[in-house]
């Protein structure tokens, strides 16, 4: 009934949570009488780091509680079997749904070989996502916008279309929240966006998806793709090849609708602002919200893609 140590996996390529948890225990003799709780099955193979399952066995930890099994074929129950073979008591499936949600980006990348795809937009009470005259109009409350910056810090990349970049001139960073900036991705088929936009200021790595060949420059990379009806699939394949495990798509309506039509989304977060205006209709998702929250006068709806 006492926590003697804890740890988490800080970044790709760094030691896993089990390593930091074990290192944090000052009295190592306690390890042989302890229970290790992990949300994901300890790794079995040598990758960027040695196998965590061997570390558990080395320190004679007698009991391991695992939230969910690792779907990676290199693991997938092998660590559980190895622990049991070394007389370790193993309990699985504890808070499994919560652990699956916690690891949804990793699982999507492992099982579907693509990033986890989040859609996000704000719309008015009458279902409008943007003014019809290409002007900029905030729809959500400033507290909601701060929450969006928190979300950005949790994802690998953020994507917008050409019109959104030209009209809003977004920075697509996390300036309203302490956290890492995601990779900025912008669609620019004909390379017509001006270099004066914030997206091209070099402050954050940016990927331009275009139909034209273009050499990379400092902090700005270019990917040449066919802009046809399969564009969403081509974008996701490009991001997967770049080892991007999650992307949040923030607009505009055209690019959001193209991903919805392709069935290429996992979760959507939609703010309903307390206002009415005429303009561009917001995308429409299948099904019903799985959650709703009031935030500073806005309503936040959460959708999960029907499976």
Secondary structure, DSSP 8 states (H G I E B T S, - for coil): ----------STTS--HHHHHHHT-S-GGGGGG-EEEEEE----S-SSS--HHHHHHHTT--EEEEEE---STTTTTHHHHHHHHTT-EEEE-TTHHHHHHHTHHHHHHHHHSS-EEEEEEEE-TTSEEEETTS-----S-HHHHHHHHHHHHHSSEEEE-HHHHHHH----S-TTSSS---EEEEE-TTS-S-TTSGGGSSSS-EEEEESS----BTTEEEEE---STTHHHHHHHHHHHTT--EEEE---HHHHHHHHHTT--SEEEEEE-S----EEE----SS--SEEEEETTEEEEEEE---
